[in-house]
Amino acid sequence: MLNDFQTLGISSSASMAEIKKAYRLKAKEFHPDVNDSPDAADQFRKITEAYHRIIDFREGRHNYQQPAIDYEAILREKARAQARMRYQEWKQKLEEEEKNKSIHEIYWGKNASYVLLLITLFLLTDQFIGTKISVEKIIKTNVTADDQLYYTIQTDQRKIEIMSDTEIEGLEANNLIMIGETPILHSMKEIRTIQNKVVVPDNIVSNFTPALIINLILLLLNFYYPLSTYHQKLWIKTLLIISSLYYLVSFLQAQR
C-alpha cells in the first residue's frame, strides 16, 4: 500500500481530498490524450490502480479475510477496465476529430487548392481554345526501324519524335513543316508535311490531357463534394498530388 502512495507522490497520511487531487494531476499528466511518450499508457494504468487501491482501503472495502493477492488482482482488473474505457473514449474522440477535419487541412490549404484549380483551367483552356501554326525548317532527320519506324527530327527550333507503322513522306532534311501549337504556352499539338499530311508526334502535351481532367474532377470534389470520412479526404488529396506530378513531368519532357 505504501508504494501506491509513492506512485501518487503523496504521504500515507494524506486526506481524501489530497489523494483525489494528486490522482487528477498525475492522470492528466500521463493521459494518452496529452502525453505521447511510449510509457504514458503504462504509467496511467499504474496511477489508476494505485488510486483505486487507496480509495477502496480508505472506504473500508478491503477484505482482510481474502488473500492480499486476490484483492490486488481485482483492483488491477478494475483499473485496466477503466483504462480501456478511457482509451476507447480517447479513440472515439480522435475519430470524431478526424471525421470533422476539413479536407483543406490536409497537405495544403484552401487557397492553394484555388491556385491549383486556376492552373488546371488555364492549361485546359490553352489546349482547347485553338491552334497556332508556325513554319519550321527540318535540319536533320534520323530514322530507325524496329517493329515500327522511329523518326527523330531536329528543326531549327525543336526536337520532334514520331513513331509510325509506315514511311512518312516530307520529313527529309531541308523540308519545311507546319507546327500546330497551343496559342499561349506554344506546346506542340501536331505537324503537317509539305504534302499536307497531318502527323501527331509522340512527345506532345495533349497526350497527357486526361491527367488534367482527373485533376479538375478531384479539385471539384475537393471543393463541393461532402466527403464523410478522413480517409476519403486523404485519398482525394493524395491522388491530386499524383496526377499533378504526372502531368508536370510529362509537360517538362514534352518541352525538351
C-alpha positions in Angstrom: 0.0 0.0 0.0 2.9 2.4 0.8 4.1 2.0 -2.8 0.6 3.2 -4.0 1.0 6.5 -2.1 4.5 6.9 -3.5 3.1 6.3 -7.0 0.7 9.3 -6.5 3.5 11.3 -4.9 1.7 11.8 -1.5 2.2 10.6 2.0 0.3 7.7 3.6 -1.4 10.2 5.9 -2.8 12.3 3.1 -6.5 13.2 3.2 -9.1 12.0 0.7 -9.1 15.5 -0.9 -5.3 15.3 -1.3 -5.5 11.8 -2.7 -8.1 12.8 -5.3 -6.2 15.9 -6.2 -2.9 14.0 -6.6 -4.7 11.4 -8.8 -6.2 14.1 -11.1 -2.8 15.8 -11.6 -1.0 12.5 -12.3 -3.8 11.2 -14.5 -3.8 14.4 -16.5 0.0 14.3 -16.9 0.1 10.7 -18.3 -3.3 10.5 -20.1 -2.9 9.4 -23.7 -4.8 12.5 -24.8 -1.9 14.8 -23.7 1.1 12.6 -23.4 2.7 11.0 -26.5 5.6 9.2 -24.6 5.7 5.4 -25.2 5.3 4.5 -21.5 2.4 7.0 -20.9 -0.3 4.4 -21.1 1.5 2.1 -18.6 2.1 4.9 -16.2 -1.6 6.0 -16.5 -2.6 2.4 -15.7 -0.3 2.2 -12.6 -1.6 5.5 -11.3 -5.2 4.4 -11.7 -4.6 1.1 -10.0 -2.8 2.8 -7.1 -5.6 5.4 -6.7 -8.4 2.7 -6.6 -6.5 0.6 -4.1 -6.0 3.6 -1.8 -9.7 4.7 -2.1 -11.0 1.2 -1.5 -8.8 0.8 1.5 -9.8 4.2 3.0 -13.5 3.5 2.4 -13.3 0.1 4.0 -13.8 -2.1 1.0 -10.5 -4.1 1.7 -11.5 -7.7 2.6 -8.9 -8.8 5.2 -10.3 -12.4 5.1 -9.3 -12.6 1.5 -5.7 -13.2 0.5 -4.0 -9.9 -0.5 -3.0 -11.3 -3.9 -6.7 -11.7 -4.8 -7.5 -8.2 -3.7 -4.6 -6.9 -5.8 -5.8 -8.8 -8.8 -9.3 -7.5 -8.5 -8.1 -3.9 -8.3 -5.7 -4.3 -11.2 -8.5 -5.7 -13.4 -10.8 -2.8 -12.3 -8.1 -0.3 -13.2 -7.4 -2.0 -16.5 -11.1 -1.8 -17.3 -11.2 1.9 -16.5 -8.1 2.5 -18.6 -9.6 0.6 -21.5 -12.7 2.7 -21.2 -10.7 5.9 -21.2 -8.7 4.7 -24.2 -11.9 3.9 -26.1 -13.2 7.4 -25.2 -9.9 8.9 -26.5 -10.0 6.8 -29.6 -13.6 7.8 -30.3 -12.8 11.4 -29.8 -9.8 11.2 -32.2 -12.0 9.5 -34.8 -14.6 12.2 -34.4 -12.0 14.9 -34.8 -10.6 13.3 -38.0 -14.2 13.0 -39.4 -14.8 16.7 -38.8 -11.4 17.7 -40.1 -11.7 19.8 -43.2 -10.1 18.5 -46.4 -8.3 21.8 -46.7 -6.3 21.0 -43.5 -4.6 18.0 -45.3 -1.3 18.7 -47.0 -2.2 22.3 -48.1 -4.9 24.9 -47.5 -7.9 26.1 -49.4 -6.1 29.0 -51.1 -3.5 26.6 -52.6 -6.4 24.4 -54.0 -7.8 27.5 -55.7 -4.4 28.2 -57.3 -4.2 24.6 -58.5 -7.7 24.9 -59.9 -6.8 28.1 -61.8 -3.6 26.5 -63.2 -5.6 23.4 -64.3 -8.3 25.5 -66.0 -5.6 27.6 -67.7 -3.8 24.6 -69.1 -7.0 23.0 -70.3 -8.1 26.3 -71.9 -4.7 26.6 -73.7 -5.1 23.2 -75.2 -8.7 23.6 -76.4 -9.2 27.3 -77.5 -7.4 26.8 -80.8 -4.2 26.1 -82.7 -1.4 28.4 -83.7 0.5 27.5 -86.9 4.2 28.1 -87.3 6.6 27.1 -90.1 9.9 25.5 -89.3 12.7 24.0 -91.4 14.0 20.5 -90.8 17.7 20.5 -90.1 18.2 16.7 -89.7 16.1 13.6 -89.7 17.1 10.2 -88.3 15.0 7.1 -88.9 15.4 3.8 -87.1 13.4 0.7 -87.7 12.3 -2.0 -85.3 8.7 -3.1 -85.1 7.9 0.4 -86.2 9.6 3.4 -87.8 11.0 5.8 -85.3 11.6 9.3 -86.6 13.8 11.8 -84.7 13.5 15.2 -86.3 15.6 18.3 -85.5 14.2 21.6 -86.7 15.7 25.0 -86.3 13.7 25.3 -83.1 12.9 22.0 -81.5 13.3 18.2 -81.5 10.3 16.1 -82.6 9.8 12.3 -82.1 7.4 10.3 -84.2 6.5 6.6 -84.3 4.8 5.2 -87.4 3.8 1.9 -89.0 4.5 3.3 -92.5 7.0 5.6 -94.0 6.1 9.3 -93.8 7.0 11.5 -96.8 8.1 15.1 -96.4 10.2 14.7 -93.2 13.5 14.8 -95.0 16.2 17.4 -94.2 15.7 20.9 -95.6 11.9 20.5 -96.0 9.5 22.9 -94.3 6.9 21.6 -91.9 4.0 23.4 -90.3 3.8 23.1 -86.5 0.4 23.3 -84.7 0.9 24.8 -81.2 -1.3 25.8 -78.3 -1.7 29.6 -78.5 -0.4 30.6 -75.1 2.3 28.2 -74.0 3.2 27.1 -77.5 3.0 23.4 -76.7 3.2 21.2 -79.8 -0.1 19.6 -80.9 0.5 18.3 -84.5 2.7 18.8 -87.5 1.9 18.9 -91.2 4.2 17.9 -94.0 4.6 19.7 -97.3 2.1 17.1 -98.7 -0.4 18.3 -96.1 -0.2 15.1 -94.2 -1.1 15.5 -90.5 1.2 13.7 -88.1 0.8 13.6 -84.3 4.2 13.4 -82.6 4.8 11.2 -79.5 6.1 14.0 -77.3 3.1 16.3 -77.2 1.4 17.6 -74.0 -2.1 16.8 -75.2 -1.3 13.1 -74.8 -1.5 13.8 -71.1 -4.7 15.8 -71.1 -6.6 13.1 -69.1 -4.3 13.8 -66.1 -5.6 17.4 -66.2 -9.2 16.3 -66.5 -8.6 14.0 -63.5 -7.1 17.0 -61.6 -10.2 19.1 -62.4 -12.6 16.3 -61.2 -10.6 15.8 -58.0 -10.5 19.6 -57.3 -14.2 19.9 -57.8 -14.7 17.0 -55.3 -12.2 18.9 -53.0 -14.5 22.0 -53.0 -18.0 20.8 -53.5 -18.5 17.1 -52.5 -19.2 16.5 -48.8 -16.7 13.7 -48.1 -17.7 11.8 -45.0 -14.5 10.2 -43.7 -10.9 11.3 -43.2 -9.6 8.5 -45.4 -11.7 9.7 -48.3 -10.3 13.2 -47.9 -6.8 11.9 -47.6 -7.2 9.8 -50.8 -8.5 12.8 -52.8 -5.5 14.9 -51.8 -3.0 12.1 -52.5 -4.5 11.4 -55.9 -4.3 15.2 -56.7 -0.5 15.1 -55.9 0.0 12.0 -58.1 -1.9 13.4 -61.1 -0.4 16.8 -60.8 3.2 15.4 -60.7 2.4 13.1 -63.6 1.3 16.0 -65.8 4.2 18.2 -64.7 6.8 15.6 -65.5 5.1 14.9 -68.9 4.9 18.6 -69.7 8.6 19.2 -69.0 9.6 16.1 -71.1 7.4 17.3 -74.0 9.1 20.7 -73.9 12.6 19.3 -74.5 
